[in-house]
Amino acid sequence: MARRNLNDLLAFVTVAREGSFTRAAATLGVTQSALSQTIRGLEERLQIRLLTRTTRSVSPTPAGERLMHAIGHRFDEIEAELDALTALRDKPAGTVRITCGDHVMHTTLLPKLMPLLHDNPDITLEFDMNYGFRDIVADRFDAGVRLGNTIDKDMIAMPIGPPLRMAVVASPSYFAAHPIPKTPHDLTAHRCINQRMPTSGGLYVWDFARKGKQVNVRVDGPLIFNTAPPQVDAALAGLGIALLPEDELATHIEDGRLVRVLEDWCPPFAGYHLYYPSRRQPSPAFSLVLQALQLGKKAVDKPS
């Protein structure tokens, strides 16, 4: 039997994972037409269709799903072993991919990781700005960042920042025209700035706690965003009340551009955590990233 062309199989795995010939071609560094021809040739040799193509997306057929399940992780293992070989080099090398929000990237990740890049010029860091919960294994990220320590099974969570609190804020001009809320339920009578949750698609329900009492409030208002920065801008412009982590608002509160209310209803919670697969051997480059980000505490391996 003729030797199989592993490049064709890698092309198939990449298209199946990306769900797009355009993105897969960019990842592989080939033209879209060449990639399409490669997949067509593979299907002809196997005499079975592996991908279902529509004008908007590409998805595996049942046969394609079976092939993905059989070989997809093999390429990941090969890539991990190739990355591990960099331990034999004089200096670690390779790319570390992290998915996170833009605020934690600017306040935590970049400040802690820039010295690492100065000392290790062969390491590349790639950041994916995304507020949703990504499947970092399927999307081939080395790690992700979330608020809090709630993680999926088979993941390790490592704190990379201190505990945080939420802050309810509005501009002085807004509170000059509206009464200051005394309880969370008072917010239902205010113009509030809503956030669309990227994963569920619903609006964020504002949650509060004091002396063991939990309160959830559904607010209404003139604006809905899916990221934090425009919510800050809208609050500064006097368009309503916002609820965001206090570290995103601290400078504006200190300067008097925003007024904080309901502070006693906002207890501290676990801050930013880096999470990554527990069953994957870290590459030397990723191990350096972990060392640069750790807070002097051991990572917490969630039991399966």
KETORKOL-901009 format. One record per residue (C-alpha): residue number from 1; x, y, z. Coordinates in Angstrom, 1 decimal. Example, Ala and Ser with C-alpha at 12.3 -4.5 7.8 and 13.67 -1.06 7.14 Angstrom:
2
SITE  seq      xx      yy      zz
SITE    1    12.3    -4.5     7.8
SITE    2    13.7    -1.1     7.1
***
This chain:
304
SITE  seq      xx      yy      zz
SITE    1     0.0     0.0     0.0
SITE    2     1.3     3.4    -0.9
SITE    3     2.4     5.6     2.0
SITE    4    -0.4     8.1     3.0
SITE    5     0.3    11.8     2.5
SITE    6     0.3    13.2     6.1
SITE    7     0.1    16.8     4.7
SITE    8    -3.4    15.9     3.2
SITE    9    -4.5    14.6     6.6
SITE   10    -3.2    17.7     8.3
SITE   11    -5.1    19.9     5.8
SITE   12    -8.3    18.0     6.5
SITE   13    -7.9    18.4    10.3
SITE   14    -7.2    22.1    10.0
SITE   15   -10.3    22.7     7.8
SITE   16   -12.5    20.7    10.1
SITE   17   -11.3    22.6    13.2
SITE   18   -11.5    26.0    11.6
SITE   19   -14.8    25.4     9.9
SITE   20   -13.6    27.5     7.0
SITE   21   -11.4    27.0     4.0
SITE   22   -10.3    30.6     4.2
SITE   23    -9.2    30.5     7.8
SITE   24    -7.6    27.1     7.4
SITE   25    -5.6    28.3     4.3
SITE   26    -4.3    31.2     6.3
SITE   27    -3.3    28.9     9.1
SITE   28    -1.5    26.5     6.8
SITE   29     0.0    29.3     4.6
SITE   30    -1.4    28.0     1.4
SITE   31    -4.0    29.4    -1.1
SITE   32    -7.6    28.5    -0.7
SITE   33    -7.8    26.9    -4.1
SITE   34    -4.8    24.7    -3.4
SITE   35    -6.3    23.7    -0.1
SITE   36    -9.6    22.8    -1.7
SITE   37    -7.8    20.7    -4.3
SITE   38    -5.9    18.9    -1.5
SITE   39    -9.1    18.0     0.3
SITE   40   -10.8    16.9    -2.9
SITE   41    -7.9    14.7    -3.8
SITE   42    -8.0    13.1    -0.3
SITE   43   -11.7    12.4    -0.6
SITE   44   -11.2    10.9    -4.0
SITE   45    -8.5     8.6    -2.8
SITE   46   -10.6     7.5     0.2
SITE   47   -13.7     7.3    -2.0
SITE   48   -15.8     9.0     0.7
SITE   49   -16.9    12.6     1.4
SITE   50   -15.2    14.0     4.6
SITE   51   -16.6    17.5     4.6
SITE   52   -20.0    19.1     4.0
SITE   53   -19.6    22.4     2.3
SITE   54   -22.1    25.3     2.3
SITE   55   -21.8    28.9     1.2
SITE   56   -21.3    29.9     4.9
SITE   57   -19.5    27.0     6.6
SITE   58   -17.7    23.7     6.4
SITE   59   -18.4    20.8     8.8
SITE   60   -17.3    17.2     8.9
SITE   61   -19.6    14.4     7.6
SITE   62   -20.0    11.4     9.9
SITE   63   -17.0     9.8     8.2
SITE   64   -15.1    13.1     8.7
SITE   65   -16.0    13.1    12.4
SITE   66   -14.7     9.6    12.8
SITE   67   -11.5    10.5    11.1
SITE   68   -11.1    13.6    13.2
SITE   69   -11.6    11.6    16.4
SITE   70    -9.0     9.1    15.2
SITE   71    -6.2    11.4    14.1
SITE   72    -6.8    14.9    15.3
SITE   73    -5.2    14.4    18.7
SITE   74    -2.3    12.6    17.1
SITE   75    -1.2    15.8    15.3
SITE   76    -1.5    17.6    18.7
SITE   77     0.7    15.1    20.3
SITE   78     3.3    15.4    17.5
SITE   79     3.3    19.2    17.8
SITE   80     3.7    18.9    21.6
SITE   81     6.7    16.6    21.2
SITE   82     8.3    18.9    18.7
SITE   83     7.8    21.8    21.1
SITE   84     9.3    19.7    23.9
SITE   85    12.5    19.3    21.7
SITE   86    13.2    23.0    22.3
SITE   87    14.2    22.0    25.8
SITE   88    17.4    20.7    24.2
SITE   89    18.1    24.1    22.6
SITE   90    20.2    26.7    24.3
SITE   91    17.1    28.9    24.5
SITE   92    13.3    28.0    24.6
SITE   93    11.4    28.7    21.5
SITE   94     7.9    28.4    20.1
SITE   95     4.5    30.1    20.1
SITE   96     2.3    30.3    23.1
SITE   97    -1.4    31.1    22.3
SITE   98    -3.6    32.7    25.0
SITE   99    -7.3    33.7    24.7
SITE  100    -8.4    36.5    27.1
SITE  101   -10.1    39.8    27.5
SITE  102    -8.4    43.0    26.5
SITE  103    -8.4    44.5    30.1
SITE  104    -6.5    41.6    31.7
SITE  105    -4.1    41.6    28.8
SITE  106    -3.1    45.2    29.3
SITE  107    -3.1    45.2    33.1
SITE  108    -1.7    41.7    33.9
SITE  109    -0.5    39.6    31.0
SITE  110     1.6    42.1    29.0
SITE  111     3.3    43.7    32.1
SITE  112     4.3    40.3    33.4
SITE  113     5.3    38.7    30.1
SITE  114     7.2    41.5    28.4
SITE  115    10.4    40.8    30.4
SITE  116    10.1    37.2    29.3
SITE  117    10.1    38.2    25.6
SITE  118    13.2    40.4    26.2
SITE  119    15.1    37.5    27.7
SITE  120    13.8    34.9    25.2
SITE  121    13.7    36.3    21.7
SITE  122    12.7    33.0    20.1
SITE  123     9.4    32.8    22.0
SITE  124     6.2    34.3    20.3
SITE  125     3.1    35.2    22.2
SITE  126    -0.3    35.2    20.4
SITE  127    -3.3    36.8    22.2
SITE  128    -6.9    36.2    21.1
SITE  129    -9.2    38.9    22.4
SITE  130   -12.4    37.1    23.3
SITE  131   -14.9    37.5    26.1
SITE  132   -16.6    34.2    25.6
SITE  133   -15.7    30.8    27.0
SITE  134   -13.4    29.2    24.4
SITE  135   -12.8    25.5    24.1
SITE  136    -9.0    25.9    24.3
SITE  137    -8.3    22.3    23.4
SITE  138   -10.5    22.3    20.3
SITE  139    -9.3    25.8    19.3
SITE  140    -5.7    24.9    20.0
SITE  141    -4.9    27.5    22.6
SITE  142    -2.3    26.8    25.2
SITE  143    -4.3    28.7    27.9
SITE  144    -7.2    31.0    28.6
SITE  145    -8.0    33.6    31.2
SITE  146   -11.2    33.8    33.2
SITE  147   -12.5    35.8    36.1
SITE  148   -12.9    33.4    39.1
SITE  149   -11.8    29.9    39.5
SITE  150   -14.7    28.0    37.9
SITE  151   -13.2    25.8    35.3
SITE  152   -14.0    22.8    33.2
SITE  153   -13.0    19.2    34.2
SITE  154    -9.4    18.3    33.3
SITE  155    -8.2    21.9    33.5
SITE  156    -5.7    23.5    35.8
SITE  157    -6.5    27.0    37.2
SITE  158    -3.7    29.3    38.4
SITE  159    -4.4    32.7    40.0
SITE  160    -2.6    35.5    38.2
SITE  161    -4.2    38.4    40.0
SITE  162    -5.6    39.4    43.4
SITE  163    -9.3    39.1    44.4
SITE  164   -11.6    41.6    42.8
SITE  165   -14.9    43.3    43.5
SITE  166   -17.6    44.6    41.2
SITE  167   -18.4    48.3    41.3
SITE  168   -21.6    50.1    40.5
SITE  169   -20.9    53.5    39.1
SITE  170   -22.3    56.5    37.2
SITE  171   -21.1    60.0    36.4
SITE  172   -21.7    63.0    38.8
SITE  173   -24.0    64.5    36.1
SITE  174   -26.2    61.4    36.1
SITE  175   -26.6    61.3    39.9
SITE  176   -27.3    65.1    39.8
SITE  177   -30.5    64.2    37.8
SITE  178   -31.3    60.9    39.4
SITE  179   -31.6    59.7    43.0
SITE  180   -28.7    57.6    44.3
SITE  181   -29.8    53.9    44.7
SITE  182   -29.8    52.7    48.3
SITE  183   -30.4    49.0    47.5
SITE  184   -29.9    46.8    44.4
SITE  185   -33.7    46.7    43.8
SITE  186   -33.6    50.5    43.3
SITE  187   -31.6    50.0    40.1
SITE  188   -34.8    48.8    38.4
SITE  189   -35.9    52.5    38.3
SITE  190   -32.6    53.7    36.8
SITE  191   -31.2    53.8    33.3
SITE  192   -28.5    51.1    33.3
SITE  193   -25.9    50.0    30.8
SITE  194   -26.4    46.3    29.9
SITE  195   -24.0    43.7    28.8
SITE  196   -24.8    40.9    26.3
SITE  197   -23.1    37.7    27.5
SITE  198   -21.0    36.3    24.7
SITE  199   -21.6    32.6    25.5
SITE  200   -25.3    32.4    26.4
SITE  201   -26.4    35.4    24.3
SITE  202   -28.6    36.7    27.2
SITE  203   -28.2    39.9    29.1
SITE  204   -26.1    39.8    32.2
SITE  205   -28.1    39.7    35.4
SITE  206   -26.6    42.0    38.0
SITE  207   -25.9    40.0    41.2
SITE  208   -25.2    41.3    44.7
SITE  209   -24.6    39.9    48.1
SITE  210   -24.5    41.3    51.7
SITE  211   -24.4    39.5    55.0
SITE  212   -25.2    36.2    53.3
SITE  213   -28.1    37.6    51.3
SITE  214   -28.0    37.1    47.6
SITE  215   -29.9    39.5    45.3
SITE  216   -30.2    39.3    41.5
SITE  217   -31.5    42.2    39.5
SITE  218   -32.5    42.5    35.9
SITE  219   -31.8    46.1    34.8
SITE  220   -33.0    48.1    31.8
SITE  221   -31.5    51.0    29.9
SITE  222   -30.6    52.7    26.6
SITE  223   -27.4    50.7    25.8
SITE  224   -26.2    47.1    25.4
SITE  225   -22.6    46.2    24.8
SITE  226   -20.7    42.9    24.7
SITE  227   -17.4    44.2    26.0
SITE  228   -16.4    46.4    28.9
SITE  229   -14.6    49.5    27.4
SITE  230   -17.7    51.0    25.8
SITE  231   -19.6    50.5    29.1
SITE  232   -17.0    52.7    30.8
SITE  233   -17.3    55.3    28.1
SITE  234   -21.1    55.4    28.3
SITE  235   -20.9    55.8    32.1
SITE  236   -18.5    58.6    31.8
SITE  237   -20.8    60.3    29.3
SITE  238   -23.6    60.2    31.9
SITE  239   -25.8    57.8    29.9
SITE  240   -26.5    55.4    32.8
SITE  241   -25.3    53.2    35.6
SITE  242   -22.6    50.5    34.9
SITE  243   -21.6    47.4    36.8
SITE  244   -18.0    46.3    36.1
SITE  245   -14.9    44.9    37.9
SITE  246   -13.6    47.8    40.1
SITE  247   -10.1    47.5    38.6
SITE  248   -11.5    48.7    35.2
SITE  249   -13.0    51.8    36.9
SITE  250   -10.5    52.6    39.7
SITE  251    -8.8    55.6    38.1
SITE  252   -12.1    57.2    37.1
SITE  253   -13.5    56.7    40.6
SITE  254   -10.3    58.2    42.2
SITE  255   -10.4    61.2    39.8
SITE  256   -14.1    61.8    40.6
SITE  257   -15.3    61.2    37.0
SITE  258   -17.4    58.3    38.3
SITE  259   -19.3    58.0    41.6
SITE  260   -19.4    54.6    43.2
SITE  261   -22.6    53.4    45.0
SITE  262   -23.9    50.2    46.6
SITE  263   -20.3    49.3    47.6
SITE  264   -21.4    47.3    50.6
SITE  265   -23.4    45.0    48.2
SITE  266   -20.2    44.1    46.3
SITE  267   -18.1    41.5    48.1
SITE  268   -14.8    40.3    46.9
SITE  269   -14.5    37.3    44.6
SITE  270   -11.7    35.3    43.0
SITE  271    -9.8    37.4    40.4
SITE  272    -8.2    36.4    37.1
SITE  273    -7.1    32.8    36.7
SITE  274    -5.1    31.3    33.9
SITE  275    -6.5    27.9    32.9
SITE  276    -4.9    25.1    30.8
SITE  277    -5.3    21.4    30.1
SITE  278    -4.0    19.2    32.9
SITE  279    -3.1    16.3    30.6
SITE  280    -0.9    18.1    28.2
SITE  281     2.9    18.3    28.9
SITE  282     3.8    22.0    29.0
SITE  283     6.4    23.1    26.4
SITE  284     9.5    24.9    27.7
SITE  285     8.1    28.2    26.4
SITE  286     4.7    27.7    28.1
SITE  287     6.5    26.7    31.4
SITE  288     8.3    30.1    31.3
SITE  289     4.9    31.8    30.8
SITE  290     3.6    30.0    33.9
SITE  291     6.6    31.0    35.9
SITE  292     6.2    34.7    34.9
SITE  293     2.5    34.8    35.7
SITE  294     2.3    32.8    39.0
SITE  295     1.6    34.6    42.3
SITE  296     3.6    32.4    44.5
SITE  297     0.8    29.9    44.9
SITE  298     0.5    26.4    43.5
SITE  299    -1.9    25.9    40.7
SITE  300    -5.1    24.1    41.6
SITE  301    -5.8    20.9    39.6
SITE  302    -9.5    20.4    39.4
SITE  303   -10.4    16.7    40.1
SITE  304   -12.2    14.8    37.4
***
